[in-house]
């Protein structure tokens, strides 16, 4: 899996990481299939996003996506920020591998959830914490890097049924690797045996 220079830059030097203690809106999203979790915090001044921060638990692509979404959103009006889509995020990053495109969905969704939470607070109808869970049946599935088939979970194992490969998660970067590999093909770190 090859990442663009822009993806690597946003992964290695993420912008706007952190928590806004006095956030005007908070949005949480997660993908129950791959385990990525994103929380976005927004500060609104007038009708513009004055500040955006995020916390992401996930792979390098998820971190890069969160960083890019935060940069794309700061300074935009709320309506402009709501028009940030997964395809715009992926394009700004110089593309994402097919099996990582779901990360760009989560980034845009988390930002949109934070803005929706802000708007609900303004209208007096806010849900607690701005939580949004992607329904399991609607979640975009993680794809096998070898055949683009879906990766399914069987107990604690992650398997591609199409090419019958079992995967393990890298403890350093969180990306999937073929079981039995000694080092992660994504970050080069040693895999647990």
Secondary structure, 3 states (H helix, E strand, C coil): CCCCHHHHHHHHCCCCECCCCCCCEEEEEECCCCCCEEEEEEEEECCEEEEEEEEEECCHHHHHHHHHHHHHHCCCEHHHHHCCCHHHHHHHCCCCCHHHHHHHHHHHHHHHHHHHHHHHHHHCCCCHHHECCCCCCCCCCCECCCCCCEEEEECCEEEECCCCEEEEECCCCCCEEECCCCECCCCCCECCC
